[in-house]
Amino acid sequence: MTGTGTDGRTPGTDSRLSGTDNRPAGGAPALAVVRPGALTTVQDLGRPGHAHLGVGRSGALDPPAHALANRLVGNPAGHATLETTVDGCAVRTTAAVTVAVTGAPCPVRVDGRPVAWGAAVRVPAGAVLDVGRASWGLRSYVAFAGGLAVPPVLGSRSRDLLSGLGPEPPAAGARLPLGAPCGPSTGADAVPWPGPPVGALVLPVVLGPRDDWFTPAALRTLAGGGFRVAAASNRIGLRTEGPALERAAQGELPSEGMVLGSVQVPPDGRPVVFLADHPTTGGYPVVGVVPEAELAAVAQAVPGTPVRFVPVRG
């Protein structure tokens, strides 16, 4: 499907705006946080390749939405954006800048005036950009022409909430520098975007490496539905409520490497799907792995959403 903004527009329909000229005379462009929201973090595509050091990938939980926001303002996909959670955020810019908001649909205002969601919007110097509460889904992405130029750590500007790497979640009054624009906004007539899950979250699970630690009945339970997204879910993992999976093997499992999308089963028997800030090792058995392409929908699933796992053999 093609996502539609809260003002009825299709993402990317405003191609009139330029991504240039956001640098004022006498100072580098920046934004000041007016309202940080429930949880707003700086995210890019993360820092892959450091798991052997105990450093996870982190990065935007909904990479397609993050990349789309960057594309709309003329940035490469790897530029840093703001990832908001549930109730958005508000920032004031020191210079005119082109912005775009994607991900979870939400109202967007500039100095109180409604503007388009899912399209490039020009924000004047000194104006307040207010990204409102998500009307559907959880996480919105706010891209600025030139990206957020906070210092990178191990090659990434992402905040990893588990390890503490990357910039702190910005508090009210925090200032974040902006980079130089890369070029004009590309715009688009229509942008295919699946949007947050509707009705139920359906997740294929490639069984292994420890599915033999569970009884055949547990695997039937996994496939039988009855799970819901738990409110305790976060950037580390999507926790579930529902039936417990029965173990066939008891005892301790030596810690082993964990990959993005691992479905780990802790002692309470309720599956946890590991997301971007997951630990790099773990000692609870992994019954299967959700393919990475399916995890953007996981990032947008609100608590209470039914979850249906579809086990498959790799």
Protein Blocks (a to p, Z undefined) as FASTA:
>chain_A
ZZddfkopaehiamkbccehiacehiacddddfbgojbdcdddebjehilmnopafkiaf
blmlmmmmmmmnopafkbccdddehjapadddfbdcddddehjdddddeehiacdehiac
dddehiacdddddfedjbdcdddehiaabdceehiabdcfknopajddddehiacddddd
fbdcebjfbdcdebjaehiacddddedjklmmpcfklmmmmmngoiacdfkbcfkbccde
ddddddfbgcjdddddddehiacddfkopacdddfklcfbdfbdcfbdcdfklmmmmmmm
cghiacddddddZZ
